[in-house]
Amino acid sequence: MSPTYQAHIATTSSLVEPKTYSEAIKDPRWVEAMQQEIQALQSNKTWEIVALPEGKRPIGCKWIYKIKYKASSEVERFKARLVAKGYSQKEGIDYQETFSPVGKMIILRTILALAVSKSWHIYISDGYIQCFLTRRSS
């Protein structure tokens, strides 16, 4: 194995992503990552604190932990994401609307570049780009 690959294996195998909050809270790097996530959620005004309606239960949440690496195999950062346990909700009772994530521009550019290089037809409908595996006629 090359020295670069050996270094990558050594780095990734020595770092462990916690599975629970109680594991993460013991490491200051994960505590900082969780604080950054909370600050980002607050600055983006992701939620609003309101009184819980009578007879309703709050939706739980959990932390997801990931180590992000640079192309050189160095640790870029420790990332913590707070996610809602939305699977416990019932449509029409707990929510009326759904959330649709927005794609990043780099993904759009990649799809378009791939479609052009493969001579695929490109269709846009309702804001979605669809690439079909049919070749354009010359």
Secondary structure, DSSP 8 states (H G I E B T S, - for coil): --HHHHHHHHHHHH----SSHHHHTTSHHHHHHHHHHHHHHHHTT--------TT-----EEEEEEEEE-TTS-EEEEEEEEEE-GGG--BTTTBS--------HHHHHHHHHHHHHTTEEEEEETTEEEEEEEE---
